[in-house]
Amino acid sequence: MPPAPPYSAHLDTFARDRLPPPQELPELLFEGPALQFPDVLNCATELLDRWVERGNGERLCVQGHGVRWTYAELQRQANRIARVLVEDLGLVPGNRVLLRGANSPMLAACWFAVVKAGGIAVGSMPLLRARELVAIVDKAQVSHALCDARLADALTQALPACPTLRQVSMFGADFGGELEARAAAKPATFDNVATGAQDTCLIAFTSGTTGVPKGTMHFHRDVMAACACWPPHVLRARPDDVFIGSPPLAFTFGLGGLLLFPLSIGASTVLVEKTAPEALLQAIAQFGASVCFTAPTSYRAMAAMARQHDISSLRKCVSAGEALPAATRQLWLDTTGIQIIDGIGSTELLHIFISADEAHARPGATGVPVPGYRAVVLGEDGLEAPRGQVGRLAVKGPTGCKYLDDARQANYVQGGWNLTGDAYLVDDDGQFVYQARTDDMIVSGGYNIAGPEVEGALLLHPAVAECGVIGVPDDARGMVVKAVVVLRPGFEGDAAMVTALQDFVKQTIAPYKYPRRIEFSASLPRTETGKLQRFRLREPA
Ligand code: 3UK
């Protein structure tokens, strides 16, 4: 007999009906008491209501510009919005709700409202345009949207092409606070839907650069599992910590680091919309933040201006999204005395699965598998590669890839392992060392060259602010290494600089890896999540 389907509270079975077939699911590991979950589980109850129930309702929970909410206040806000969703907008458990806004306490309240009501939160990056929103709404068959009025334009333009999206409610002063007014009229109580541990509560779209976006489904259990692995074992923050950072809540790096993880330990978080390096430094000083999440380039940029700000409250800094160059780790250490916690995570696995705390941080390496996860490097034969050999990173743990109705599931999950698309090696100490995205390895004159290693070397040169290294087609060598370099103020991008940088790389790493071509640029193309868009560097200017 096939196993009975898991308990569910979803009346709208859209997500469950579109899970990958069982044989394409990753193997899951639930080792230890912290990873045992009941069949009925609502992560909003665990992360938010639990604190109020236990008498901690007056603890500070979330701050923004002009906002300072305790746990009880966030609960009341979320409860009222949940009532608007259910009583006014007809939300049924299992419906998908698009969330649209820059990071703010109100966006956090909306996220909890959706999850309390048994809905599925679908985040959207603030910068998305109408056509990108249409793709997401269509793929996830979104029925409701809660949208910051300042980002209404793209959504309004998308609406005619979104037949499933029946209910849109706007928040923020620019629209007279429509959602806020409706919410204010509601009682501040709400009975959370008793969702199943394996009911989907979140569909996170990948920041993929090509093709139709992929929706990754995450259960209530996945959210709690992510909170039980990396945060207590690697981050080890305290209830009196104040979290802050740049990644949007629509990106699971931000959702975990700036909302789920602080609330899982009763700490507080700062959600501000302006998170460019200078603004983030100001916010750290203003709010006395102690735990910061951002991308490697942001640490690099902040290091240059950190001395103009009082950021003495900071005690832990987390970097993810891209490989952390050794030069950036050193620069931040020299500037602040803080050893960055690097970690690789993915939208598919929800959060970080390989990382190192301050004491185990090794320049140029990501770290070791986070307790709860296993990771191996697979050689071309599909077997575990010997130490020191580059291969494909494969991971399994209590979370794993579940694409919404997508044939690409079979690319990411093979033989029960999640294949992240990264080339890695394991060194003699068992540390995982990032090489490149597998598609970004440069094969030149018979050598395999990883662009990020060349970038790491260039970043050690005092003239280099930022750089991106790619392979470009070449008749003689198949590909040659090309660097696009942003110089620091006061340096000239002339022929002498090209030679100086090439010589510098040759002296820093194996000479065959040096960039035969160097181009200077005022900036580099990046995604909203801080990732370098290499494909755009490859496009002819
Ligand atoms: C790359 C890294 C080297 C790597 C993410 C933390 O980035 C996140 O999710 P995405 O789905 O991208 C995943 C891919 O990004 N990457 C991320 N972190 C690192 N490469 N060192 C790192 N520290 O290619 C990975 O496969 O956008 C990161 C938490 C949650 C996330 N969603």
Residues whose N, C-alpha, C, O or C-beta is under 5 A from the ligand:
A	BS01	3UK	S207 T252 F253 S319 A320 G321 E322 A323 L324 D342 G343 I344 G345 S346 T347 E348 L350 H351 I352 T420 D422 Y434
